[in-house]
Amino acid sequence: MKFDVCIVGAGIAGATMAAELAKTGKRIAVVERNLSERDVIIGELLQPGGVLRLHEMGFSSFLENIDAQPVYGYDIILDGEEILVPYPKQKEELSGYGFRNGAFLQNIRHHSRTLENVTFIEARVTELLEEDNTVKAVRFLRKHANGEEQLQAGLTIVSDGPVSRFREKLSNPAKKVSGHFLGLLLKNCQLPHPNHGHLVMGNHPPFVIYPVTSTASRVLIDFKGEKPPKFNADFKQFLLDTFEAVMPEVVRDCFVAAVQEGHFKLFPNHRLPAAPLKKKGAVLLGDALNMRHPLTGGGMTAVFADVKNLAENLSAVTDFFDTKAVGRAVQKYYATRHLGTQTTNILADGLYGVVYNPALRRAFFEYVGRGSRYAEETMAILAGLNRDKKLLLTHFLGMARYGTAQNVKAAVKGRDGVSISIKGVRSAAKTGEQLAAGTLNLVKDAVLIITPLLLTEKPDAATRLMLKTLNRNPE
């Protein structure tokens, strides 16, 4: 069998890539080991920026007939206090959407499978076949088949997900598991603010809640560390003891019911900076190439940005068996993809670091609570509508400076409401009478969080200059 393009994996990235690339009229094969509807807890919240990418590609119908719920912003909760932050208004009215991932993916697959020039093969890819250091074909094994088959393609797009079998062949991965999300489905549950995501922080592991159908909402609870929690006899009681009291009051009964039902699903939270190798005849796409913490729900927004970028570069290729032409398109994709994904990646992992730092999470809560541009621009970045990395850095460090200033004001006022001098505050801080060590300067903590993220997101000249300045004077 001979095709112009072979796509390995028909997840969100692979199935959408097939639909977008099919517009070129080229012959496309999609090899996926399981085409049945999947039941997963990831990829259930699409930010407005991802919705916009779908609109731009002409795929708005992917969101239809799956009971998808519009999401208009976030309710941010810290120790019982809350701030409602809407998505910023745009010329084109856009919301985010919550849905069941399996239903959304089946919509995409159904569309792609109706296209005349796209062939789906339900099979497991066992090998990428190379000749002269160029991927020329793939070998696969169909379900219930006795022998393997192979197909030849001018370009092989590897999009086989978080546990990719071929990632190491096409990149230098540095994958890290920062924790695990425990997913529960809250049934027939009223949210504090309908059609909003909810981020709940405090002296407990953070969790998010958002609608996925008209009758169900997803709660994802973070368990930090490389090892997943154990589902032993005491686990249900642990969940109730730890999280029932800090759940928003209107969802507590639903949460208790979900815990008692015990339908727990775990998913590891990965961080995987993109580090592709120059391999002729092949390219990585989706979670096989790049992952970030799912706390901000930015994964699919990044994926659709990558799909659009790669497809646009490949659209100029007339002959996919022209190795040089395909290679130029792939390298341009690799060289430019960070422009569509870097702010999503940095914010996701940066905010994860913030929510586990008590002083920074308070600073973040109060900074966004100021409203105006402090909330609007921050939410525009979270929504994937603004991809300006400089703006992200401005607000990230601005949040830390604001928190520092608020701590200084509180310290100057003194415990008994009596103003004291800055000199006195510093002295008191040293002796532990007024402030715990480090609370007068949160900027250093913020820099320590964001610097490694910047370094793995293809830093430009301006970023390198900023990092050099911060390293010289982190305050």
Secondary structure, DSSP 8 states (H G I E B T S, - for coil): -EEEEEEE--SHHHHHHHHHHGGGT--EEEEES--S----SSS-EE-HHHHHHHHHHT-GGGGTTS--EEE-EEEEEETTEEEEEE----SS---EEE--HHHHHHHHHHHHHTSTTEEEEEEEEEEEEEETTEEEEEEEEETT-SS-EEEEEEEEEE---TT-SSHHHHB----EEEEEEEEEEEES---SSTT-EEEEESSS--EEEEESSSSEEEEEEEEESSS-----TTHHHHHHHHHTTTS-GGGHHHHHHHHHHT--EEEEEEEB---B---BTEEE-GGGT-B--GGG--HHHHHHHHHHHHHHHHTT-S-TT-HHHHHHHHHHHHHHTHHHHHHHHHHHHHHHHHHTSHHHHHHHHHHHTT-HHHHHHHHHHHTTS---HHHHHHHHHHHHHHHHHHHHHHHHH-TTS----HHHHHHHHHHTSS--TTTT--HHHHHHHHHHHHHTS---HHHHHHHHHHHH---
